[in-house]
């Protein structure tokens, strides 16, 4: 989006007001200071989501704790922002890095007259497990994990991106670029009323490994395992674990771009799109493995809450029809790779 106004001047004053020397000269390399306004946009209202999904009196403490834990993720506020500009042959013209510390900021960028691809990433400076940006070429501009050989920790920030064409046409212009979240969150809430357990560890998998900023697409080149973070809930008969990560697959297109602002939906055919593994240690030391299969996608910029009920043997029963569970009692680690529990 842009607003534009051209400076009108008398021909006699052209030499004085123009930064280029001759009126009929090709001024394509004669730049202008362009004002670009960058705005962070959230796809979901997390408070509304929590009130809807965790709205009972017993669930309210869980909702409050989860809201507090995710306040630094689902927020339209960024600490840092990186701006990369590519010309028509995809050659990097310039990169600017700024401390933003706001939900909206404007920068004056000097650009010669031509078209540019502006690729933008915010909140990457303090992102855990995310490789530093390589903006040499638009296709190299990716958010990707630094190490996929180990179990990954949950993301610590909301990662925001944007891609937009900037047309510099020799007039004073203001451009507006909206950034959207490229990561998402899955939370597992378990009702443990009447059940005594020694501990519980949760992992999420079947998630994207990287996000290409240039075309807003996710890659699934491996199957990373993300360790969920447990939220302490003293005195409550519920547990809550959450994992902030890249999204899952979708039956249609998964995107974080403002080009497609409507969230993609899965079709009517049931298909497991991502899994959550919960390992519950009982008082006698035995472990029950629950493999939770979720048929609805984990979408970029959204929080998905999975609610379960625990039985005495550590097995979980879903509250939703689009969630399935495979249970192994007295589970023993070995044979195939499992996350460190």
Secondary structure, 3 states (H helix, E strand, C coil): CEEEECCCCCHHHHHHHCCCCCCCCCCCCCCEEEEEEEEEECCCCHHHHHHHHCCCCCCHHHHHHHHHHCCCCCCCCEEEEEEEEECCCCCEEEEEEEEEEECEEEEEEEECCCEEEEEEEECCCCCCCECCCCCCCHHHCEEEECCCCCCEECCCCCCEEEEEEEECCCCEEEEEEEEEECEEEEEEEEECCCCCEEEEEEEEECECCEEECCCCEEECCCCCCEECEECCCCCCCEEEEEEEEECECCCCCCCCCCCCCCCCCCCCCCCCCEEEEEEEEECCCCEEEEEEEECCCCCCCCEEEEEEEECCCCCEEECCCCEEEEEECCCCCCCCCCCCC
